[in-house]
Amino acid sequence: MSMTNIEKIIRAALFTPTRMGWGLPILFWGKPGGGKTTRIKSIAVECGFGAAIEILSPGERGEGAFGVTPMPDSDGYISYPPPRWTQKFDKACGLVFVDEFNLAPPAIQAPMLGLVLDKRIGGSELNGRVRVMGAANDVQDAAGGWDLAPPTANRMGHLPWELPNESEWTEWLMTEVDTTTVTNEPTEAVEKRVTQNWGPAWARARGLVAGFVRANPAALHRQPASGSPDASKAWPSHRSWEFACRALASAQVHGLSEADGDMFACAFVGSGTIGELVEYRAKADLPDPVDVLDGKVKFKPDFKRLDRTYAVLGSTSSVVMTGIADAGGAVKAKKDTKVMKRFGVLLDLLGETAEGAVDLCWGPAKQIAKTGMHDASEDSKKLMRRLLPMINAVEGK
């Protein structure tokens, strides 16, 4: 993969929304001296994070930099105060970059899990607009490096950092080595734009992955065998599949090519699994959920391909639920012509699906009930009365 493609993925990862705020954590693996830290820091500056960037190295900074040094507080209790470097992130968005990530011995790897996944340092948390990334050298090249424990590895994406060839490097040396171009678009504006376009892309990605996992249940969790070098890199789990979904959605929002989007998702679940997903996507030929809801594409439930039907149901219901939320909730959504038209199409699709695969309707029906749209129309009341026994049975009521 060229450096241009990697840089596109880095920018997309920095501006991907997650449940913890912003940014998908990615660990870049490459040879020492390949410029990983310098280039990623430069990209962060270009993206508007220059006011708050912290480079951490477990081997250089030690335990104190990761907030795992116990200290007695004024009440006589033991606490874990945040290190001084966290003060720059009190209110600012920024990037915490953990360099030489695999120099962290097992004793520090456990506390680093909180930083990577929850943005937690000691007894405090960084704000949701702080991003976390890292770089590592392969164990054979690292100065005292360790293999990452599977729980640590599975909390991050993993991408190779390819060394530029002589033409790429000399061109960089002659044209860009002294140049840093700060983005003209403020980070808040980028985040707003991503948020505005997130709903449909997130729906498409979730529908695709849900359909794939439904058709290939063994692909949901494939932890490599103990001692395998693959355990320290990307492999599919319930958690990493969510990251992969977000990567696929982010690639669409940021205009990445399909190949770059696949590579982005590959960082979290591995190349073999993404290869299977790509093959499934080509064969399933899933329609765009927005086109289905707007009547541009006709879709009939296929009871011989329940995975495909499940994927379309999931993606269309996600678009509708996002529209309801954007309208300000059920009360306002019921007065919104566009939302109600799409809601009607979803009800028709659920009704047709219930004729041959009523169990596929449980998730969307539960969402309709939770949002308060169950009584939005006579059709919704009729459908919910029909599905209520199934919902109660699944919920154990």
N, C-alpha and C positions, 0 to 999 in steps of 0.2 A: 504494500500500500504506500502511495506517495505521501510526502510530508503535507502536501496541499490537502489531501483527503483527511489525514490525521488532524490537521488544524481545524477543518470544518467540524469534525466530530467533537473536538475539544470545546469549540464555541457552543455547539448544540448542547453538550453535557453541562456546561456552565449555566445555561438558560433552560433547564428542564425542571418543571415543577414536580415536587415529590410530597409525600405526606409530612416530611420534616421541614419543608420550606423549598429551597431551590438548590439544584445541582445534583447530578448523579456522580457518585465517587468512582473514579477510574484510576487504576494503577498501571503505569506504563513500564514495560520491561525492555531493557536494552543493554548494550555494551557500555562500559564506563567511558566517559568522555564524549558521548554521543550528543550532548547538548540538550538532554531532556529537561532539566531544571531551568536552564536559561531560556529555552524557547517557550516553555509553558508559562513561565513568569512574564515573558514579553507579551504573550497572547492575553494574559490576564490584564496587563496594563492597557493593551489595545482595547479591551472590552470594558474599561472603566473601573477596574478594581485597584488601581495604583495606590490609593490612599490606605489600603489595608491588605497587605500581603505578608504572610509569615512563612518562612522556610524552616521546617523542623527536620532534624536528623536524629534518630534514636541513638546512633553511635556517638554523635558529637555532643548532643545536649543532655542526654541522660534522662532519668526518671522524672526529675523536677519539672521538665518542660511539658510533661504529659499529665500533670496534676495528680500524681500518685504518691506524693510524699506526705505522710500523715503529720499533722501539727495539732498540738493542744489549743483549743480556743479559750476565750475568756471565761467560759462556764465550766471548764475542766474536761470537756468532751473532746474526742479526737475528730478532727475534720480534715478535709482535703481541699485546701484553698487553691483557687485557680492561679496559674503562673502569671507573671506580670504581662507577658505578651498578649494575653487575651483582652487587655484593656482597650486596645485599638479597635476591637470588634464589638464594643458595647452597643453601638448604634449603627455602625457602618456595615455595608455589604463588603465582602472581600473573599480572599482565597487563603486557606491553610493548605500548604503543600508539604507533604511528608516525604522528604528526600531519603534515598537509601532505606526504603521502608523495611526491607527484610534484614536490616541490621538490628532490628528490635528483637531481643531475646524473648523466649516464651513468657517470661514474667511480665514484660511490658506489652506483649501482643494482646493480652486480655484487656487491659485498660484502653488500648487503642481501638478496640471494637466500639466503644462508646463514642469516640471521636468520629470514626468513619460513618457509623450508621445513625447515631442520635445527636451528633455534634456536641457531645458531652465531654467536658474536661473536669476531672476531679468531681467536686460537688456542685458544679455549675454547668450551664448550657450556653453555647454560642447562639446568637440569634439566627433565625431561619434563613437569612439572606447571606450567610457565610457558606461558601462552598469548600469541599474537601477533596483533594486529589493527591496522588503520590507517584513516586518513581522507584524502581528497584532494578538492581543488576542481577542477572542470573546467579544462582548460588555459586557456581564455579568461578565467577568473576568477582563476587562480592568479598570485601575485606571482613571476614568473620561473619558471613551471611548465614541466615537460617531459612529453612523451608517454612512457608506460612502454614499455620494450622488450618485445617478445612473451615472451621467457623470464621476465621479471619478472612480467608480467601473468598468465601462465598458472600461476603458483605460488600465486595467491590467488583467493578468490571476490570478486565485484564486485556490490554492491547499491546502488541509488539511495537517497539520504537525502532523503525528501520533506519539505519545509517544512510544519510544522503550520499549519492555517488559523487564522483569528482566534479561533474558538470554542475550539479545542484549546489554543491558546497562552494565552489568557486564563484558561482553567480551570487549566492548569498553574501559571500565575503566582499564582493565588489559593489553590491547594491544596497544591502540591508543591515550590515553589521553595526552601523551607527544610527540607524533609523528606528524610531518607535512612533508609530502613528496611533494616537489615542482616538477611539471611536467618537464620532460626532453625535451619536445617539446615546443619551444617558441610560444607565442600567435600568432605571425605573421604567423608562419608555419601552425598552426591549421586553422587560417582564410583563408589562401591560399588553403589549402586542402578542406575546406568546399566550398569555392567559385568554385573550379574546379569541384566539384561533385553536385553542387546545381541545375543546369539546369534541368536534367531529374526528380529529386525528386520534384522540384517545379512544373514542368509540371504535374506530376501524381497527386499531391495534389490539384492543381487548377482544373484539370479535374474532379476529384472525387467530390469536393465541388460544382463546377458549375453544374454538372449533378444532384446532390442531391437537390440543391436549385431550379433548373428548375423543378424538379418533386414535390418539396414540398415548394412552394413559401411562405407559412406562416411561415416557419422556418427561413426566412431571418432576421426578426426583431421581437423579442418577449420581449419587455420590461416589467418586472413584474409590477403589479399594485402598485400605490403609497402606501407606508406604509408596503409593503411586505418585509420581511427580505431577500428575494431572490434578491431584487434590489441592495443590497450592495455586491453581489457576482457576479458570472459569468452568463451572459445571452447573447443570440445571437443578434448581430446588424451588420450593414454593416461593421463597423470598426473591431469588435471582430472576425468576420468570416475571415478577412484577417489574423489576428494573428493566428487563428486556422489553416489556410492553412499553414502558415509558421511553425507552430509547427509540423504538420504532415510531411512536407518536411524535417524539421530538424531531426526529429526522424529517418527517413530513412537514411539520410546522416551520422548520428552518430551511426547507427546500433542498435537502440532501438528495442525492441520487438513491435509487433503490439499493444499489450495491453498497453504498456507504451506510445506508440505514441498516442493512443486514450486518455489516461489519460492526456497527455501533452496538446492535443487539447481541452479536456474537461475543462481545466483551464480557457479557454476564452469564451466558449459558453454554458457551463453547461452540466451536466451528462445526462439529459433527451434528449437534442438535439443530443449529441454524440451517445447516444443509437440508435436514429433514423438513424444517418449517418452510423453506423456500420451495421444495418439491411439492409440499402440501398446498401452498398458496397457488402454485401454477395449476394444479389439478382441480382445486376447489373453485377457482374463478369466482371469488366472492364479490357481490355487487357493492357499490358504495352505499352505505346506509342512508346518507342524505338523499341520494337519487331515488332510493326505494321510497322513502317517506314523502318525497315531493312528486311522486308519480312518474318520474322520468324513466324508471326501470321497474318492470313488473317482476315480482318474486312470488313463487308458490312454494309452500313447504314441501320438501322432498323427504318422504318417509323412508326412503331407501338410503338416504344420506343424512342421518340425524345430526352428525357433526356440523354439516354445512348449514342446516336449518338452525341449529343452536347458535352458530356464529352470527348469522344474520339477525336472529332475535336479540341476541346480546348487544350487537352494535346499534341496531335501530332503537332499542329501548334506552340505551345509554345516551344517544343523541336527544331523544325526547325528554329524558330526565334532566339533562343539562339545560335544555330549553326552558323547562319548568322552573329550574333554579334561577336561571338568568332573568326570567320574567318577574321574579320576586316571590315565588311560591305559588301554591295551588290557587289561591283566591284570585290573584292577578292573572295567572296563566289561563284560567277559565274564560277570561275576557280577551285573550290574545288570539286573533284569528289564525295566525301562522302556527302557533303552538298547538291549538286545538285541531287544526287540519292534520298535522303530523300525528297527534295523539290518536285521531280516528283511524289513520292508516295502521298504526301499531295495534290498535284494538282488533281490526280486521285480520291482521296477520296472526295475532294470538288466537283468535277464534278459529281460524283455519288450521292452525297447528294443533289446537286442542282436539280436533277431530281424530287425529291419528297418533299424537305424541303429547298427551296432556302434561306429562312430567316436565317437558321442556319449558312450559309456561310458568312454572313456579317462581323463578327468579324475577322476571319482569312483573308478574302479578304482585309479588311482595313489594317491589319498588313502587308500583302504582298505589298500593294501599298506604305505604309509608309517607308518600308525598301528599296524600289527601286527595288524589285524583280519582278515587274509586267511585265517587258520585258525580263526576263531571258531566256525564251524559247518560241517557238511557242505555246506550250500548255498553258503557263502562259498568253500570249497575248490573246489567244482565250478565256480562262476562264474569264479574267478580262473584256473583251468586253461584255461577257455575263452577268457578275455581275454588271457592271458599272451602269446601270439604277437603280438597287436596292440600291447600295451604295449612289447614288445621292439622291434617294428618302428618304432614312433614314437620310441623312445629311441635307435634306431640300434644295437641290440645284435644 
